[in-house]
Amino acid sequence: MTRLQALRKERGYTQIKMQMLTGIDQSDYSKLETGKRYYTYEQLRRIALALDTSMDYLAGLTDERRPYPRAGQEEER
């Protein structure tokens, strides 16, 4: 199971729900989850926002699931 699929299922989202949250067609989203299609920058950004994680986590560059502080938000300590 990919990180993308695992996060989606943890949140209780279907691929149709992800389509509604991201604007990415369900069939294209399915291909992203199975690795049959590569992300565009904009798709990865939308997915990270919808799943409340970082683009780096989805890309496998970090194991930290929490997103970075967003622009205009103060960091909680």
The 8 nearest C-alpha neighbors of each residue, nearest first, counted from 0:
[[1, 4, 5, 2, 3, 33, 32, 6],
 [0, 2, 4, 3, 5, 32, 33, 6],
 [3, 1, 5, 4, 6, 57, 0, 56],
 [2, 4, 1, 6, 5, 32, 7, 57],
 [3, 5, 7, 1, 2, 6, 32, 8],
 [6, 4, 2, 8, 7, 3, 9, 1],
 [7, 5, 9, 3, 8, 4, 2, 10],
 [6, 8, 4, 10, 12, 5, 9, 3],
 [7, 9, 11, 5, 10, 6, 12, 4],
 [10, 8, 6, 11, 7, 5, 12, 4],
 [9, 11, 8, 7, 12, 6, 50, 5],
 [12, 10, 8, 9, 7, 13, 6, 16],
 [13, 11, 7, 10, 16, 8, 14, 17],
 [14, 12, 16, 15, 17, 11, 7, 8],
 [13, 15, 17, 16, 25, 18, 12, 28],
 [14, 16, 18, 13, 17, 25, 19, 12],
 [17, 15, 13, 19, 18, 14, 12, 20],
 [16, 18, 14, 20, 19, 15, 21, 13],
 [19, 17, 15, 23, 22, 16, 21, 25],
 [18, 20, 16, 17, 22, 21, 15, 23],
 [21, 19, 17, 18, 22, 49, 16, 45],
 [22, 20, 23, 18, 45, 19, 17, 46],
 [21, 23, 18, 19, 20, 24, 17, 45],
 [22, 24, 18, 21, 28, 25, 27, 42],
 [23, 25, 27, 18, 26, 28, 22, 15],
 [26, 24, 28, 27, 18, 15, 14, 29],
 [25, 27, 29, 28, 24, 30, 23, 14],
 [28, 26, 30, 24, 29, 25, 31, 23],
 [27, 29, 25, 31, 30, 26, 24, 23],
 [30, 28, 26, 32, 31, 27, 25, 33],
 [29, 31, 35, 27, 33, 36, 28, 32],
 [32, 30, 28, 36, 34, 29, 33, 37],
 [33, 31, 29, 30, 34, 4, 3, 28],
 [32, 34, 30, 31, 35, 29, 1, 36],
 [33, 35, 31, 36, 32, 30, 37, 29],
 [36, 34, 30, 33, 31, 37, 32, 29],
 [35, 37, 31, 30, 34, 38, 27, 33],
 [38, 36, 31, 39, 34, 35, 30, 32],
 [39, 37, 43, 42, 40, 31, 36, 41],
 [38, 40, 42, 41, 43, 37, 44, 36],
 [39, 41, 43, 42, 44, 38, 45, 54],
 [40, 42, 44, 39, 43, 45, 38, 46],
 [43, 41, 39, 45, 44, 40, 38, 46],
 [42, 44, 46, 40, 41, 45, 38, 47],
 [43, 45, 41, 47, 42, 46, 40, 48],
 [46, 44, 42, 48, 21, 47, 43, 49],
 [45, 47, 49, 43, 48, 44, 50, 42],
 [48, 46, 52, 44, 50, 53, 49, 45],
 [47, 49, 51, 45, 46, 50, 44, 52],
 [50, 48, 46, 47, 51, 20, 45, 21],
 [49, 51, 47, 48, 52, 46, 6, 7],
 [52, 50, 48, 49, 47, 66, 53, 65],
 [51, 53, 66, 47, 65, 64, 50, 48],
 [54, 52, 66, 55, 56, 47, 67, 65],
 [53, 55, 57, 56, 47, 58, 43, 44],
 [54, 56, 60, 58, 53, 57, 61, 59],
 [57, 55, 61, 59, 53, 58, 54, 60],
 [56, 58, 54, 59, 55, 2, 3, 53],
 [57, 59, 55, 56, 60, 54, 61, 43],
 [60, 58, 56, 57, 61, 55, 62, 2],
 [59, 61, 55, 58, 56, 62, 57, 54],
 [62, 60, 56, 63, 59, 55, 64, 58],
 [61, 63, 56, 64, 60, 59, 55, 57],
 [64, 62, 61, 65, 56, 66, 53, 52],
 [65, 63, 52, 56, 62, 66, 53, 61],
 [66, 64, 52, 63, 67, 53, 51, 56],
 [67, 65, 52, 53, 51, 64, 68, 69],
 [66, 68, 69, 53, 65, 52, 74, 70],
 [69, 67, 74, 72, 66, 70, 73, 71],
 [70, 68, 72, 67, 71, 66, 73, 74],
 [69, 71, 72, 68, 73, 67, 74, 66],
 [70, 72, 69, 73, 68, 74, 67, 75],
 [73, 71, 69, 70, 74, 68, 75, 67],
 [72, 74, 75, 71, 68, 69, 70, 76],
 [73, 75, 68, 72, 76, 69, 67, 71],
 [76, 74, 73, 68, 72, 67, 69, 66],
 [75, 74, 73, 68, 72, 67, 65, 66]]
